Amino acid sequence: MSLLGFEDVMKADPSAMAKAAADWTAMAGKYQQIQHRLENEVLSVTGNQGLWMGSTAFAANAHVNQTRQQSIDAQTEAKAVASIITDAKNDFEEAQKKLKQAVADAQADGMKVTGTGAVMFDVGALDPATRQDYRHDRDYQQERSEAAGKWAQKIKIYVEEATAADQRAALQLRRAAKVGDLVNEFNGQAVGGGDEADGKRAADLASRLKDGKNLSAEELAELNNLMKANSGSPVYGQTLLNALGPEGTLLLADELEVRINDRDGKNKGEYGELQTNLANTIGGATRDTNSKFYQDFRKGLQEAGVKNINERHFGGKSEPIYGYQTLTTLLQHGNAGYGSQFLNDLGTDVLKAERDDKNRWSSHQFNGPRPDLVFDPVDGVLKLMGQNPEAATQFLDPKGPGAEDRLKYLLRDREWPTSYVNTLYGPPMIDKTTHQDGLAAALEAAATGDVPGEGTHNGGPHTPAQARVMEGVIAALDGDGKGSEIHDDLKMPLANALSDYVDDTHKILSDHVSSGSGGVREENGEGHLDGGADSLVRVLRGVSEEPEAYAMLYGAERAKAAELIAALPPDPRADRDVVDLPAQRIGTALGAYDAIRSDVILDDKDDRMEWADKTSSFASSMNGTVTGFIPEVGDIAGTLVDMGIEKWADDVKKDAQDAGNQGSSDHHFAALNQSKEMALGWGRANGYTTDDRADLVYSNMATGHTSGHANAMSALGRNGQQ
């Protein structure tokens, strides 16, 4: 696509297009006047009304009728041209507006924008001192250079939008005027601009692709132009998808997937762009879930979702690909987001299809023409929900509509599909591992309200629905006392989620009521975990098989300990209850984490030293970042949080070494040893010249640690074992 010039877009006057549209509308009116005159003043004479009779009159009447039809066709064409120009004006004006704003924002950020749209940091605008600093600070230079690049990319995008509007209008005008048609007549079938007209044109082109036919390079570019410009428009999307139908939409999606992965195929980039645009179009068309279109489209997907989309291809009957697999594959390529209700409805329908036939996608052969096929649509929909926390929470909330047993089904009862590859000789190669990365993303998003990888995960707050998801996960995983058995894909995401509930997990572990009432406690509109400690300990243990997960969880708890130690009253005359009990509770929670770590190490595994080394490395690398778990980081808490971490890391490694040498370990006080350093630091920060006051705090921590460690070991089935 040859771009319009930056200056051309900036300086163009869209009002001229408005005048042109008005002139074409006026022209349609003039042709209507001609039509009326022909009907009222001429045909009344040449027509069969007794005023003019004979063969000459008959010939004249036919000629006038033809002229009349041309005047009608001319009106259609003129109105279509006016509509196209108006639509182009609106699209161009919107792109121009965004371009001008981007330029203004870039300039406000200290950038200089040239007449070609190039962007560079305006060093000359700096005051002399700042300019001198800039010339000697490479990080500053790099940061400004990267910022300039981002502004330049944004400017380019808006110039591309303006260019696309211009090209779209050019194609539509040529088609409306029948440019190149040898018959020199007005176009009575001309179609104007606007979302509905664009949807009809896109449907015409997309239907040919769906049927396996080819488009010219120009037609493919036009279809992508229409798709990209209108993908967010419900009118456009519904017009296109209605024309294709649910099954036709899936056939188109499958055709695109095959063409993208054809090693000898052409236009792969264009088909890839079309795949993204089609996914975004579905997203735009399905936002209004109360519309008749949505209800009909969903019903159609329910039927097409369990049909074999691969049946029309050679060998497709023996290697079925179901519609829901094709749909979730397509939707993974969208980048505009999907509505929460659409994702919930889709998840509900896919689960129903699975429960109607649990073997529908239980085992699937690797598909060469479609290497990216999402053969497990349940996990595929959950992965999409991971990008929409609201949808994930709504779907997995045990009190949500139809969601009572979803967590139990997904975490305990479901038989997750496997895949296999046929070989020339011998039995198929089966991938015996199941994959639950979609479930992992949905769980983390649902429980925290953050998109995995983008959220802060530093202690909430959480809605009651989010807390119900987290509580439901713990209950489902530990439903039969086997909370320590957790799928590898889930361990790190669950650690991220549980660390976000550190206030609640600290309270549960420090209280250590073995079996709680479960459910969620609501306070001031916020949700809090309120389950039993034993289940939580077993789930924490299962998650902690992953070294980074344990380091994340312990990092959150050590931050909580630093916060609570810093809050202890420094006055020696303070009531002992306001010092002793909080210190004991800190020790109890830390004792539970020491027990969890010991249980991992005491399991007779060859990789215990590797686990200890990685855990120590991850925990040490978190220094300075775990303060994110402290709501208001004061000077004392910020100082305490990293105290003793190096000694803690050494203790963890020693613990693993002892367990390897003698099958048990007495070196399981790593967290308590670190908390002693925190207590001493608290004393020094509060002006105590001796350690007596700090020793008192530590003594209470040790008391709590002993009970916390013992209780957690009991929950893990190691009564009396160190």
WOZIJO-V223023 format. One line per field, one symbol per residue. phi: phi as a letter, one per 30 degrees, with the letter a starting at -180 (. if undefined). burial: b if it has 16 or more other ideal C-beta (glycine too) atoms within 10 Angstrom, else e. A space follows every 50 residues. Layout:
# WOZIJO-V223023
phi: ???
burial: ???
This chain:
# WOZIJO-V223023
phi: .ddddeddddcdcddddddddddddddeddddddeddddcccddcdddbi dbbjdddddddddddddedddddddeddddddddddddeddddddddddd dddddddddicccddcjdbbdddddddedddddddccddddddddddddd ddddddeddddddddddddddddddddhdjddddbdcdcdcdcjdddddd dddddddddedidccdeddddddddddddcedcdddddddddddiedddd ddedddddddcddcdchddddddddddddddddddcdddcddeddddddd dddddcddddddcdidddbdbdedddddddddcdbcibdddedddddddd ddddddbdcebdbbdecedbdceddcddddddddddcbeddddddcdecd eicecdddddcbcdcddcbbbdcdbidddcdddcbbdddedddddddcic deicddhbjidbdedddddddddddddcecicddcbdedcdddddedddd cdeddddddddhcebcdiibccbhiccbdbcddddddddeddddededdd ddddddddddddddddddddddddeeddcddedddddddddddddddddd ddddbdcdddedddddddddddeicddddcebdddddddddcdidddedd ddddeddddddbiabccccedddddddddddddddciddccedddddded dddddddddddddddcibeicd
burial: eeebebeebbebeeeebeebbeebbebbeebbebbeebeeebbeebbeee eeeeeeeeebbeebbeebebbbbbbbbbbbbbbbbbbbbbbbbebbebbe ebbeebeeeebebeeebebebbeeeeeeeeeeeeeeeeeeeeebeebbee bbebbbebbbbbbbbbbbbebbbebbebeeeeeeebbeebbbbbbbbbbb bbbebbbebbeeeebeeeebbbbbbbbbbbbbbbbbbbbbbbbbbbbbbb bbbbbbbbbbbeeeeebeebbbbbbbbbbbbbbbbbbeeeeebbeebbeb bbebbbbebbeeeeeeeeebbbbbbbbbbbbbbbeebbbbbbbbbbbbbb bebbeeeeebbeebeebebbeebbbbbbbbbbbbbbbbbbbbbbbbbbeb eebeebbbbbbeebebbbbeeeeeeeeeeeeeebbbbbbbbbbbbbbbbb ebeebebbbbebbbbbbbbbbbbbbbbbeeeebbebbebbbbbbbbbbbb bbbbbbbbbbebeeebeeebbeeeeebbbbbbbbbbbbbbbbbbbbbbbb bbbbbbbbbbbbbbbbebeeeeeeeeeebbebbbbbbbbbbbbbbbbbbb bbeeeeebeebbbbbbebbeebeeebbbbbeebeebbebbbbbbbeebbe bbbbbbbbbbeeeebebbbbbbbbbbbbbbbbbebbeeeeeebbebbbbb bbbbbbbbbbbbbbbbeeeeeb
